[in-house]
Amino acid sequence: MLDDLDHRLIALLRTDSRTPVAVLARELGINRSTVTSRIDRLVDSGVIEGFTIRVSNDLAPDSVRGVILVATETRSSHEVVHEIRGYPEIEELHSTIGTWDLVIQLRSRNLTEFDLALERIRALPGVRSTQTSLLFSSLRTA
């Protein structure tokens, strides 16, 4: 099970997986040996594979999934993307053309965690408006 420190570390590595351990330690407010041991544990457990970061899907099949459409201020889209790119709840992030600037697919263990992630996104400077739809089931065509 990943804890908050693991999620924060993964978020930093998603932003730049080549960030030096010393910089990660400073950003997380912990010592370098702790960062190294955390990364080693994440690699050993299969959460991190080589130079690719993947968050282990330790979420139950009944986890909460949703799509969030985001409209940003004209010049803020890049900053919003940079900020949310490392959120561990984000499964997919797409830029679009039209009414909405971003499409985010979010997944969390429960509604409370989903709501907290949504609140973090809505509170970002540059986010003008959002529209959220929860996903109930995945339908596949033959």
N, C-alpha and C positions, 0 to 999 in steps of 0.2 A: 504494500500500500504506500502510495506516495504522500509525503507530508507537504506542508506549505513551503518549506525550504527547497524541497525537490522541485516543486512547481515553479518557484522563482528562478532556480538554477536553469531549468529547462527553458523557461521563457528567455533568459539571457542568451543561452546557447542557440535558440531558434533565431534570434536576431543576428548573431554572428557566432557560429560554432567554433571559430578560431580565436575567440577572445582568450587572452592569457589568464592563467589561473590566478595570478596576483590581482588582475583587474576584476575578475569574478568575485574574489574574496572581498575586495574593497566594496564592490556594489552590494554584496549580500551582508556585509558587516560581520564576517566570520574569518577565521584564519585559513591560510592556503592549504594546510594539511586536511582540514575539514572538507574543502572544495574537492581536493583530489580524491579523498575517500568516498565522497558522495558520487563523484563521476564514476569511479571504479565500481561502486555498488550498482549504479544505474546501467553500466555496461555489462556487468556480470549477470544482472537480472534480465537483460534483453530489452530494457527500455530504450537504451541508446545502442545503436548498431553502427560501428565504425564512425565515419564522419557525418552520418545521417542521424538526425534526431527524430525519434518517433515516440509519442507518449503511449505507453502500454495501455491497451484498452481494458483497464480494470473496472470499467463501468458495467453495471448489470444490464441485461438485455432490456429492462424496462426503464433505462435512463431517459432523461428528458432531452429531446432534440428539438431544435427550432431553426428557422431562417429569419435573419434580421436584415431588413433593407435600411440603408443608412444614406441620408442626404447630408452632405458636408457644405461648409462655407466654401466659396469659390477657390480660395487659395489654401485651404486647410486639408485637403484630401491626403496629401503625402504625409503630413504630420500625424493624422489620424491612423493611417495604415501603419506607420512606423510604431506607434504606441500599441496598437492592438495586435500586431503580428505575433507577439510573444505570449498572448493570453493562452493558457493551457486548455481552456474550454473550446477554443476555436478549432474546428475540423477543416473548414475550407474558408477561403477569403478570395473574393473576386471583385474586380473593378468593372463597372458597367457604364453605359451611356444611356441617358434618359432622365427620368424623374429621380431615380436613385443612383448614387455614386458607387456604393459598395453593397455587395451581398455577402453576408456572413452566415455560415452554418455553424451552429453552436451546439455543444453536447455537455451535459453535466449529470451528476448523480441524482439530483432531485430538483424540485421546483425552487427551493430556497437558493441553491447554488446558481441555478439558471438566472434567477431574478437578480442576484448580486452581480453576476457577470454583465447582465443587461444594463444595470444601473451604472456600472463602471464605464461601459461604452457610451451611454447617454450623457454622462457627466464630462466627457472629454471636450476640451476646447476645440471648436471647429465642427462639432456635430450639431447640425441644425435640426434634424428630425429623424425618427426611426419608425418602422412598422415591423411588428413581429408576428410570425405565425408558428405555432407549435406543430411539430410533425408527429403524427400518430402511428403511421405504418408506412413501410416502403413497398410500393407496388412495382412489380417487374412485368414487362411484356415479354411474350415468347419470341 
